[in-house]
Amino acid sequence: MSTAYLVQARGLGFGWPGHRLFHGLGFDIPPGVSLVTGEDGSGKTTLLRLLAGELAAEVGTLSVQGVRPDEARERHRQQVFWIDPQTPAHDALSAAAFLDNLPRQHPRFCREALANLVDGFALTPHLHKPIYMLSTGSKRKVWLSAAFAAGAPVTLIDQPFAALDGPSMRLVYELLQEAAEQPDRAWVMADHQAPPGVPLASVIKL
């Protein structure tokens, strides 16, 4: 695997019953911010789930820093941060408990960064609440705080600006601008278009 790329995919194929999403899909993702884009139903979120190892490709190969999810699942998971914004899996936890659990999976998790993110997203009043009690926007802020503090080599974010208020959107925009300059980490976001002013390392069009 070339050191210029953190993620490589070759010949990926995947589909749901009656709906073929990918056939022969291949791409390379270098450090910086990359965009997965396409029409509704084209498979943007599904591709992120494949990159995360949450789904398995029917055919083809996928690797993150040379680690394939079908060969070394736990090693792969330590390379990637991903959370489905719609997941109910953490609903019973408080926001604080969810965030406190992250260092177990992400060895490079930065508590100082997390504290700054919690402050920037104005999350402190909500940390004690169970996640199921949070608004959609507040849940998004918890997920984004986790993503930007995890320190994972590859971070996957589905629709980074969805359901956010103006100040939070500006913060995410600034964080993505900083991420675009990262020399050894990749940030892969799925959305209909890239935020203006954020340079893209690559674009995957579905």
Backbone hydrogen bonds in HBPLUS format (Angstrom, degrees):
<---DONOR---> <-ACCEPTOR-->    atom                        ^
c    i                          cat <-CA-CA->   ^        H-A-AA   ^      H-
h    n   atom  resd res      DA  || num        DHA   H-A  angle D-A-AA Bond
n    s   type  num  typ     dist DA aas  dist angle  dist       angle   num
A0005-TYR N   A0002-SER O   3.20 MM   3  5.85 167.8  2.22 116.7 120.4     1
A0006-LEU N   A0029-ILE O   2.78 MM  23  5.86 148.7  1.88 156.7 161.4     2
A0065-GLN N   A0006-LEU O   2.69 MM  59  4.95 155.0  1.75 147.2 154.3     3
A0007-VAL N   A0029-ILE O   3.28 MM  22  4.98 161.1  2.32 137.7 141.5     4
A0029-ILE N   A0007-VAL O   2.86 MM  22  4.98 164.2  1.88 148.7 149.9     5
A0008-GLN N   A0063-SER O   3.04 MM  55  5.46 157.9  2.09 149.8 155.4     6
A0063-SER N   A0008-GLN O   2.95 MM  55  5.46 154.8  2.01 157.4 164.1     7
A0009-ALA N   A0027-PHE O   2.92 MM  18  5.29 157.0  1.97 163.9 163.9     8
A0027-PHE N   A0009-ALA O   3.07 MM  18  5.29 147.4  2.18 125.6 132.2     9
A0010-ARG N   A0061-THR O   2.94 MM  51  5.34 160.3  1.98 151.3 154.6    10
A0061-THR N   A0010-ARG O   2.96 MM  51  5.34 156.2  2.01 149.3 156.1    11
A0012-LEU N   A0025-LEU O   2.78 MM  13  4.71 159.8  1.82 142.0 134.9    12
A0025-LEU N   A0012-LEU O   2.98 MM  13  4.71 163.6  2.01 137.4 132.8    13
A0013-GLY N   A0059-VAL O   3.10 MM  46  5.04 144.1  2.23 134.1 128.0    14
A0058-GLU N   A0013-GLY O   2.86 MM  45  5.51 143.3  2.00 164.1 171.3    15
A0014-PHE N   A0022-PHE O   3.17 MM   8  5.19 153.5  2.24 120.7 124.4    16
A0021-LEU N   A0014-PHE O   3.02 MM   7  5.82 143.6  2.16 133.5 144.7    17
A0022-PHE N   A0014-PHE O   2.95 MM   8  5.19 170.1  1.96 153.1 156.0    18
A0016-TRP N   A0019-HIS O   2.86 MM   3  5.11 144.6  1.99 158.1 151.2    19
A0019-HIS N   A0016-TRP O   2.78 MM   3  5.11 164.6  1.81 140.9 139.1    20
A0032-GLY N   A0185-ARG O   2.83 MM 153  6.29 158.8  1.87 155.9 153.1    21
A0187-TRP N   A0032-GLY O   2.78 MM 155  5.98 160.9  1.82 160.7 159.5    22
A0201-ALA N   A0033-VAL O   2.68 MM 168  5.53 165.4  1.70 149.8 155.1    23
A0034-SER N   A0187-TRP O   2.74 MM 153  6.10 164.2  1.77 164.1 167.8    24
A0189-MET N   A0034-SER O   2.97 MM 155  6.34 169.0  1.98 159.8 157.7    25
A0035-LEU N   A0202-SER O   3.06 MM 167  6.52 155.3  2.12 147.7 153.1    26
A0204-ILE N   A0035-LEU O   2.75 MM 169  6.14 166.4  1.77 164.4 168.7    27
A0036-VAL N   A0189-MET O   2.80 MM 153  6.07 161.5  1.83 152.4 155.6    28
A0191-ASP N   A0036-VAL O   3.06 MM 155  6.45 151.8  2.15 160.6 168.6    29
A0037-THR N   A0204-ILE O   2.94 MM 167  6.27 163.1  1.97 157.9 162.5    30
A0206-LEU N   A0037-THR O   2.84 MM 169  6.14 170.5  1.85 165.0 168.0    31
A0042-SER N   A0039-GLU O   3.04 MM   3  5.45 148.1  2.15 140.3 136.9    32
A0047-LEU N   A0043-GLY O   2.89 MM   4  6.00 153.3  1.96 147.6 153.3    33
A0048-LEU N   A0044-LYS O   3.21 MM   4  6.59 154.1  2.28 145.3 151.8    34
A0049-ARG N   A0045-THR O   2.99 MM   4  6.32 154.6  2.05 150.2 157.4    35
A0050-LEU N   A0046-THR O   2.94 MM   4  6.28 143.0  2.08 145.1 155.7    36
A0051-LEU N   A0047-LEU O   2.90 MM   4  6.21 160.5  1.94 151.4 156.4    37
A0052-ALA N   A0048-LEU O   2.88 MM   4  6.13 144.1  2.01 144.8 155.1    38
A0054-GLU N   A0049-ARG O   2.88 MM   5  5.11 133.1  2.10 161.1 164.2    39
A0055-LEU N   A0049-ARG O   3.22 MM   6  5.65 150.7  2.31 120.3 118.9    40
A0053-GLY N   A0050-LEU O   3.04 MM   3  5.09 147.7  2.14 100.5 110.6    41
A0064-VAL N   A0067-VAL O   2.87 MM   3  5.08 161.3  1.90 136.1 138.6    42
A0067-VAL N   A0064-VAL O   2.91 MM   3  5.08 164.6  1.94 111.6 116.0    43
A0071-GLU N   A0068-ARG O   3.01 MM   3  5.35 156.2  2.07 110.6 118.3    44
A0072-ALA N   A0068-ARG O   2.93 MM   4  6.05 159.2  1.97 165.9 172.2    45
A0076-HIS N   A0072-ALA O   2.92 MM   4  6.08 158.2  1.97 155.4 162.5    46
A0077-ARG N   A0073-ARG O   2.92 MM   4  6.16 157.1  1.97 150.0 155.8    47
A0078-GLN N   A0074-GLU O   3.19 MM   4  6.45 143.5  2.33 144.8 153.3    48
A0079-GLN N   A0076-HIS O   2.92 MM   3  5.23 146.5  2.03 107.6 118.3    49
A0080-VAL N   A0077-ARG O   3.32 MM   3  5.29 148.6  2.43  97.3 105.7    50
A0154-VAL N   A0079-GLN O   2.99 MM  75  6.14 149.4  2.08 163.1 171.0    51
A0081-PHE N   A0154-VAL O   2.83 MM  73  6.37 152.7  1.91 155.0 163.7    52
A0156-LEU N   A0081-PHE O   2.93 MM  75  6.06 166.7  1.95 161.5 165.2    53
A0087-THR N   A0084-ASP O   2.98 MM   3  5.36 169.5  1.99 120.8 124.2    54
A0091-ASP N   A0088-PRO O   3.11 MM   3  5.26 170.7  2.12 116.5 118.4    55
A0093-LEU N   A0090-HIS O   3.03 MM   3  5.55 148.3  2.13 116.7 125.8    56
A0132-TYR N   A0091-ASP O   3.19 MM  41  4.58 153.3  2.26 130.8 123.0    57
A0131-ILE N   A0093-LEU O   2.81 MM  38  6.06 157.1  1.86 170.0 164.0    58
A0098-PHE N   A0094-SER O   3.00 MM   4  6.29 161.8  2.03 156.6 161.1    59
A0095-ALA N   A0129-LYS O   3.09 MM  34  6.30 142.1  2.24 160.0 161.4    60
A0099-LEU N   A0095-ALA O   3.06 MM   4  6.30 166.5  2.08 153.0 156.0    61
A0096-ALA N   A0127-LEU O   2.94 MM  31  4.89 158.5  1.99 143.5 136.3    62
A0100-ASP N   A0096-ALA O   2.86 MM   4  6.04 151.6  1.94 147.6 156.2    63
A0101-ASN N   A0097-ALA O   3.15 MM   4  6.29 134.9  2.37 142.1 151.5    64
A0101-ASN N   A0098-PHE O   3.23 MM   3  5.40 138.3  2.42  99.5 110.5    65
A0102-LEU N   A0099-LEU O   3.28 MM   3  5.51 152.8  2.36 105.2 112.6    66
A0104-ARG N   A0101-ASN O   3.24 MM   3  6.01 153.9  2.32 121.0 127.5    67
A0105-GLN N   A0102-LEU O   3.01 MM   3  5.71 144.2  2.14 122.5 130.3    68
A0106-HIS N   A0102-LEU O   3.04 MM   4  6.13 154.3  2.11 152.8 160.0    69
A0109-PHE N   A0106-HIS O   2.99 MM   3  5.47 158.6  2.04 124.5 125.3    70
A0110-CYS N   A0149-ALA O   2.88 MM  39  5.38 161.8  1.91 155.9 161.8    71
A0114-LEU N   A0110-CYS O   3.03 MM   4  6.33 154.3  2.10 142.6 150.4    72
A0115-ALA N   A0111-ARG O   2.92 MM   4  6.15 159.9  1.96 148.4 152.5    73
A0116-ASN N   A0112-GLU O   3.15 MM   4  6.46 157.7  2.21 147.6 153.0    74
A0117-LEU N   A0113-ALA O   2.93 MM   4  6.18 151.2  2.01 149.3 157.9    75
A0118-VAL N   A0114-LEU O   2.82 MM   4  6.06 165.6  1.84 162.0 164.9    76
A0119-ASP N   A0115-ALA O   3.09 MM   4  6.24 156.1  2.15 142.1 148.6    77
A0120-GLY N   A0116-ASN O   2.82 MM   4  6.00 157.3  1.87 142.3 149.5    78
A0121-PHE N   A0117-LEU O   2.82 MM   4  5.97 153.7  1.89 154.6 160.0    79
A0123-LEU N   A0118-VAL O   2.90 MM   5  5.08 169.0  1.91 154.6 156.7    80
A0122-ALA N   A0119-ASP O   3.10 MM   3  4.98 156.8  2.15 101.2 108.0    81
A0126-HIS N   A0123-LEU O   2.76 MM   3  5.39 154.8  1.83 127.3 136.0    82
A0127-LEU N   A0124-THR O   3.35 MM   3  5.45 163.0  2.38 108.9 113.5    83
A0129-LYS N   A0126-HIS O   3.08 MM   3  5.45 153.8  2.15 112.5 120.5    84
A0133-MET N   A0130-PRO O   2.90 MM   3  5.54 153.6  1.97 118.1 126.2    85
A0134-LEU N   A0131-ILE O   3.05 MM   3  5.32 159.3  2.10 110.7 117.3    86
A0139-LYS N   A0135-SER O   2.91 MM   4  6.19 160.9  1.95 158.2 163.4    87
A0140-ARG N   A0136-THR O   3.01 MM   4  6.24 160.4  2.05 147.1 152.5    88
A0141-LYS N   A0137-GLY O   3.04 MM   4  6.37 146.7  2.15 142.1 151.2    89
A0142-VAL N   A0138-SER O   3.03 MM   4  6.38 148.7  2.13 146.7 154.7    90
A0142-VAL N   A0139-LYS O   3.04 MM   3  5.10 118.2  2.43  96.8 112.2    91
A0143-TRP N   A0139-LYS O   2.95 MM   4  6.32 165.8  1.97 160.5 163.2    92
A0144-LEU N   A0140-ARG O   2.83 MM   4  6.03 160.5  1.87 150.4 156.3    93
A0145-SER N   A0141-LYS O   2.88 MM   4  5.95 153.7  1.95 141.7 148.9    94
A0146-ALA N   A0142-VAL O   3.02 MM   4  6.28 159.3  2.07 150.2 155.5    95
A0147-ALA N   A0143-TRP O   2.90 MM   4  6.18 156.5  1.96 147.4 154.3    96
A0148-PHE N   A0144-LEU O   2.97 MM   4  6.14 168.4  1.98 156.2 157.3    97
A0149-ALA N   A0145-SER O   3.08 MM   4  6.09 128.0  2.36 139.1 151.5    98
A0150-ALA N   A0146-ALA O   2.96 MM   4  5.75 127.6  2.24 146.1 156.6    99
A0186-ALA N   A0153-PRO O   2.78 MM  33  6.20 164.2  1.81 163.2 167.2   100
A0155-THR N   A0186-ALA O   2.87 MM  31  6.32 159.5  1.91 155.9 162.1   101
A0188-VAL N   A0155-THR O   2.79 MM  33  6.13 164.6  1.81 164.8 170.2   102
A0157-ILE N   A0188-VAL O   2.89 MM  31  6.26 160.1  1.93 152.3 156.1   103
A0190-ALA N   A0157-ILE O   2.96 MM  33  6.46 150.8  2.05 151.6 159.3   104
A0159-GLN N   A0190-ALA O   2.78 MM  31  5.57 157.2  1.83 153.4 161.2   105
A0162-ALA N   A0159-GLN O   3.19 MM   3  5.60 165.3  2.22 118.2 122.7   106
A0164-LEU N   A0161-PHE O   3.44 MM   3  5.81 160.2  2.48 131.7 128.1   107
A0169-MET N   A0165-ASP O   2.91 MM   4  6.17 154.2  1.98 157.1 165.6   108
A0170-ARG N   A0166-GLY O   3.03 MM   4  6.32 155.9  2.09 154.0 160.4   109
A0171-LEU N   A0167-PRO O   3.03 MM   4  6.31 149.1  2.13 141.7 150.0   110
A0172-VAL N   A0168-SER O   2.97 MM   4  6.24 164.1  1.99 152.8 156.1   111
A0173-TYR N   A0169-MET O   2.95 MM   4  6.13 156.9  2.00 146.6 153.3   112
A0174-GLU N   A0170-ARG O   3.01 MM   4  6.27 156.5  2.07 145.1 150.6   113
A0175-LEU N   A0171-LEU O   2.88 MM   4  6.18 157.3  1.93 152.1 159.0   114
A0176-LEU N   A0172-VAL O   2.87 MM   4  6.10 154.3  1.94 152.0 158.3   115
A0177-GLN N   A0173-TYR O   3.01 MM   4  6.27 149.6  2.11 144.4 152.9   116
A0178-GLU N   A0174-GLU O   3.04 MM   4  6.37 154.2  2.11 146.7 153.1   117
A0179-ALA N   A0175-LEU O   2.85 MM   4  6.09 153.5  1.92 142.8 151.1   118
A0180-ALA N   A0176-LEU O   2.93 MM   4  6.08 143.5  2.06 144.1 152.2   119
A0181-GLU N   A0178-GLU O   3.05 MM   3  5.54 153.4  2.12 110.7 118.7   120
A0182-GLN N   A0179-ALA O   2.99 MM   3  5.22 166.3  2.01 112.5 116.9   121
A0198-VAL N   A0195-PRO O   3.25 MM   3  5.92 154.1  2.32 141.9 140.9   122
